[in-house]
Amino acid sequence: MKNPIRLSSKDMINAYLLFFVIHSAQVGVGIQGFQRIIYQDAKHDAWISVLLAGLATHIVAFCMIKTLEVYGSNDLYGIQQDIFGIWIGNFLNALYVVYCFIAFFSVLRNYIEVIQAWIFPNLGTWFLSATLLLIIIYAFTGGLRVVVGVSFFSVVLALWIFPMLIFPMKFSSSEALFPILETNFSSILKGAKSMTFTIIGFEILNVIYPFIKEKKKVKKYVHLGLLATTIIYLSVMMVSITYYSEGKLLKTIWATLTLFSFISFPFMERFEFVAVCFWMLIILPNLCLYLWAAYRGTIRLVKISGTKFVWIFSLLIFIGTLIVQTRTQINSINTHFGQIAFYIVFIYPILLFMITMLKKKFTSRKGQRDEKV
């Protein structure tokens, strides 16, 4: 195998932490307003689209794990170099680094927009971008263990948010879910594809796999993480469909946050302000993991220290956030990124799995022939 990863014991993490890594990587800014996009395609059967998207993540994750099991000490970057050779492999690695960069930028810019739209409309983009980037740089310099720790606390400390959906359920009508399968199946599949931007993140498994101690337990915790994510997205979608009227849901950009705006307590009238601020803890793992994955790919291509890389990466992101300002620009980036991510996250791993299995079969046959000779 080419370019195996050199690992030290301090870099390794326990398999059960994969549950938190996968789950936190998937739940981010997308959940704040994915309902409208899916509902445009699948109407009141949008919840079926969410289920199909969740099922697809399990199938793709299975292919990822099978591919990685062949290369126990290598990540996606090393696998691509081994299968396609140095030149093509490095080209694909560079493309994956760019993908991580765009994913990082999309998450960060969307969250900044939410803060400006809901809480601080007059606060400069540069200030929010710089503040968030400094927090992420601090986490990244702590190494993989710190990044995984951020993922763990993100999931644990955010558990209280989702039970808040019980409040809008008091005003929901289950009749909005019927008749089931009234929408044609092609529209439901289109809705499932539209979930791409919302449900990606689990592809981080391709990079973090070599750092897992108990490889035999990877499947269990990865699929549990994917299942937890699917349950949350399904719950949010069903509450949204039953709460909003059709016209209202199609016009609501951040449907989840709007659901929170109807929640109030004697000691807290604007609960959505708390939710938006607390959401920073939820998106931090997204950003840290994509940054870390981009770094793992970059050091395959050039010799660069982590400190130098993170500052260059952050500077480029900072400049990008200043260039992209309008809602139209942000929405366009989300749409195009979602389309590209569909092929990178859902199609390519399956093709890579097939190529890996074919190469393994061919190599074993060749080895048997050499032994006979």
Secondary structure as GFF3:
##gff-version 3
##sequence-region A 1 373
A	DSSP	three_ten_helix	9	11	.	.	.	ID=ss1
A	DSSP	alpha_helix	17	26	.	.	.	ID=ss2
A	DSSP	three_ten_helix	29	32	.	.	.	ID=ss3
A	DSSP	alpha_helix	34	42	.	.	.	ID=ss4
A	DSSP	three_ten_helix	43	45	.	.	.	ID=ss5
A	DSSP	alpha_helix	46	70	.	.	.	ID=ss6
A	DSSP	alpha_helix	76	118	.	.	.	ID=ss7
A	DSSP	alpha_helix	125	141	.	.	.	ID=ss8
A	DSSP	alpha_helix	144	157	.	.	.	ID=ss9
A	DSSP	three_ten_helix	162	165	.	.	.	ID=ss10
A	DSSP	alpha_helix	166	169	.	.	.	ID=ss11
A	DSSP	three_ten_helix	174	177	.	.	.	ID=ss12
A	DSSP	alpha_helix	185	194	.	.	.	ID=ss13
A	DSSP	alpha_helix	196	199	.	.	.	ID=ss14
A	DSSP	three_ten_helix	202	204	.	.	.	ID=ss15
A	DSSP	alpha_helix	205	208	.	.	.	ID=ss16
A	DSSP	three_ten_helix	209	211	.	.	.	ID=ss17
A	DSSP	three_ten_helix	215	217	.	.	.	ID=ss18
A	DSSP	alpha_helix	218	243	.	.	.	ID=ss19
A	DSSP	alpha_helix	246	251	.	.	.	ID=ss20
A	DSSP	alpha_helix	255	261	.	.	.	ID=ss21
A	DSSP	alpha_helix	271	301	.	.	.	ID=ss22
A	DSSP	alpha_helix	306	323	.	.	.	ID=ss23
A	DSSP	alpha_helix	327	341	.	.	.	ID=ss24
A	DSSP	pi_helix	342	347	.	.	.	ID=ss25
A	DSSP	alpha_helix	348	372	.	.	.	ID=ss26
###
